[in-house]
């Protein structure tokens, strides 16, 4: 499938169904498998280290929070340092990491966009991918690249810096073969506001 149209079908499904998720049954099964695997893994490993978990056709790789690497997409649990003063925040981000510094990493949390705009933003980022070996495939993008072109303008409400000490779980890296599924999983977990309110405010920012 051409790069420019790889997510066209997903966008059309979201538009036609007024927000219903594409591949919903597979997505929910994927998340269910991840949830049980992560809980078991956390219970067995208090000192975090690299681990490679694979089940059937679902690709999963779990790494430590300090090992977040630019260009990869991760799920994780998060408890912000300034949660009391924040107007809202997502407890379960889905993040494309842009850069990593000691104790922190900067990334785009796609949950701050509604499903249609997630697909639109991912469409323009997708051509920046490199490698084609699933878990090794990453998106080569930086903050400077995003700032340089108006076609990436939807990144603004998604940009967040995460403190490693406040990451509450291992990071689960999503393989290239499942980016589309992960993008549309209904697992955003906003505190203090509904997703609809967050998405409305996000659109005002771009």
N, C-alpha and C positions, 0 to 999 in steps of 0.2 A: 504494500500500500504506500502511495506517495507520502512524503513527510507532511506536506501541507494539508492532507486530508485524513490523517490517521485518527484524529478525534472528531471528525465531522459527524459520523454516525452517532457518537455519544451525545454530542451537542443537540442533534436533531431529536433524539429520544427524550432528552430533558425538556426541550421546548414543547414537543407535542404532548407530553404526558403531564405538563404543568408541574414539573419538579420530581416526578417519580424517578427512581434511580435505575440506571441501566444495569443489566446483569445482576439484579438484586439478589436472587437466590444464591448465586455463586459468591457474591460479595459477603453475604451474611454468613455463609458457611466458612468462608476464608477467615472472617473476623472471629467466629466462634472457635475455630481451630487455634488461632493465634492466642486468644484469651486464655484458654486452658493450658496451652503450652507455656505461655509466659508465667502464669501463676505457679505452675509446677517448677519451672526453671528458677524462679525467684526463691521459692521455698528451699530448694536444694543448694543454691549458690549465693550465700550472703556476701562473699567477696567476689565482686564481678570480674569476669574475664571473658575472652573470646569464646564463642560457641557457635557451631553451625548446626541449625535445625532444619530438616527437610521432611516433608510429609507428602507423599504422592506427587502431584504436579504443582504443589504450592511451595514457592521458594521463600525461605526465611533465613535470615542470618542475624544473630543477636550479638551486639558488641557493647562495650562499656560506654558510658556517657562521655568520658574524656576522649573517646576514639571517634567521635563524630567527624566525618571526612567530607570536605567540600565536593558538591556535585551529586551526593547520594540523598535518597529520600528515606526518612525514618518516622516511625511511630514511637511515642514514649509518653509516660505519665509525668506531669509537671506541677509543681507547687511554687508559684512566684514568690520572690522575697518580699515584694511590695503588694501582696494580694489585697491587703486591707484598704489601700488607697487607690487601687486600680478600679476603673468603672466596670470592667468585666475582663475575663481571661478564659483561655481554653485549657482545661486540665489534661486533655489528651491530644496534643498537637500532631499534625502530619506535616513534616518540615523538609524542605529542600535546603540543605546546608550550603551557605555561601562562603563562609570562612570560619576558621577556628583559631582561637587565641587561648593562652593559659587560663583555664577556669571558665571559659565561655565559648559559645559559638553563635554565629549570626545566621539566620535562616528565614525562609518564607514559609509561613504556616498557611496552607491552602484552605484551612477551615474558616478563615475570615472572609472567604468569598462564597456566595451561593454556588450551586452546582453548575449552572450555566457559565458563570464567570470563571470558575475553576478551569473548566474545559478551554475557555478562550485564552486564559493566561498560559495554560500548559501547551496549547497549540503553538504559541510563539516561542516558547522555551524549548520545545521538542527538537527543533533543528540543531540545537547546540549540544546534543548528546554526542558521546564518543564511545567507541567499543560496542560490541554486540554480543557480549557473553553474559547476559542476564545480570547477575549480582555485581558484575564488574562494570556494567554500563552506567555512566554518570552524565550529568548535564554540566557542561563547562560554562558557568556563568558567574559573574561577580557583581557586586553592588555598583561598580562603575559602569559596567555594561548596561545594567538595568536603568541607571540614571541617564544614560546617553541617548536613549531612544523613547519616543512617546508610545511606541507599540507595546512597551512593557509597563505602561502606566498603572496597570491593575496590581502591580506588586506592592504598592505603597502601604495599604492597610495590613498586608501580610508580613511585613518586615518586623522581626522580633529578635532580640538578643536573649539567649538562654544561659543561665548560670548552671554550671555542671553540678554544683552542690545542691541545687534545688530540683534536679531531675530525679524522679522517684522510682525509676525502673531502668532496666537495660534499654538500649535503643534497638528497635527491630528494623533492620534495613529491608526495604521492599525491592525485589528484583524487577528488572526492566519488563519482564513478561507480565507483571501484575500492576504496573503503574496505573493503568486505566481503572482496574477494580478498586485499588486503594484510594484513588482520587475521588470516587463517588460513594465510598462507604459512609453511612449516616452515623458517624461516631464522634462528631464534634461534641465537646462537653463544656459548654460555656457556663461560667458562674456569674451570677448577678443579672444576666440578661438572657433573653431568648435568642436562638440563632437568627431569627427573622430580624430582630432589632440590630444585632451585630452586622448582619449583611446589608441592611439599609444604610447604616452609618458608613460602612466600608465603601459603598458605591459613591457616597458623597465625597470621599477622599480622592477619587480618581475621575 
